[in-house]
Each structure stands twice: as C-alpha cells, then as structure tokens.
C-alpha cells in the first residue's frame, strides 16, 4: 500500500513539474516604442505565453517585473507608480494554446532598467520567465525658472534702457 501511495505521489510530482516546464514566455518591445525614451514617455511590451506541453495547464498567472540596474541603485521598482499592469490570469491553456498580453508602462524616472515577464500555473513547481528586455530612460529636459526669469525680464529692460539712451542723444 505504501508503495502505491509513493508511486502516486511521484506521478503527481512529475506531472506538476512537467506542466510548469510546458509554459514558454516570449517578450518583445513594441516596434513603435521611442528609440531613446525619456521620462513621461510610454513603452509597451508584448508577451505570448504558450503551453508547449501535451496536457492542459490550469490556473495560469503572469506578471511583469521591473528592476533598475544603475550601479549602486540596483533595486526592484514598484510598478504602481509606473502605471503598469500588475498581472494577467487564464483559467487554463490547452496544449498549443497561447495567451497574448500587452504591458503598457509610463516612464517616470531616468535610469537603466530591465523588464521580465514571469508565468506560473496553479500546480507548477517551477517558474517560466521571458528573456530580459533592457532599456534606458533619459532625463526629461526641465526649464529652471531661476535661469529663465532673469533673461525674460532682463532683455526687455535692456532694450527699453537702450531706447531711452538713444532718445536722449537726439
């Protein structure tokens, strides 16, 4: 009896491990993404999650992760501020079936980043992850009022002063 229970447990474990390994995740940046994005721009990443196995995969969950890779600032990023989707789910993926998802993201901080999409099924023992997609966000040019205000006020005053001096000479 113990041998039968052990064999059944082994089969369940093998089936679970096999179902996790049957998920494949592809990640591609949208071709319309800016070539050199800056703060405030939007990026979109596309994923296709495919069941490559012979059995249906139940309870699929996929999510996107973002990490900053700048030297000394290596850290995961909270996507709530970046307006990115948190996760997608599928009740089941039949053999050969795919789940296509778009992941829009609004860029809010300059730096170097790496994005990855992970997927797991309810009964899986392993994580399926996409290849990384790296990108750099440029600082958005900001007008500083301390530099602009003296010029904006100074030029008209200088012109008015020059006109007054010219008028006195006549």
Secondary structure, DSSP 8 states (H G I E B T S, - for coil): -HHHHHHHHHHHHHHHHHHHHTEEEEEEE-TTS-TT-BTT-EEEEEEEEEE-SSS-EEEEEEEEEEEE-STT--EE--TTTTT---EEEEEEE-TT-EEEEEEEEE--S-EEEEEEEEEEETT-SS-EE---EEEEEB------HHHHHHHHHHHHHHHHHHHHHHHHH-
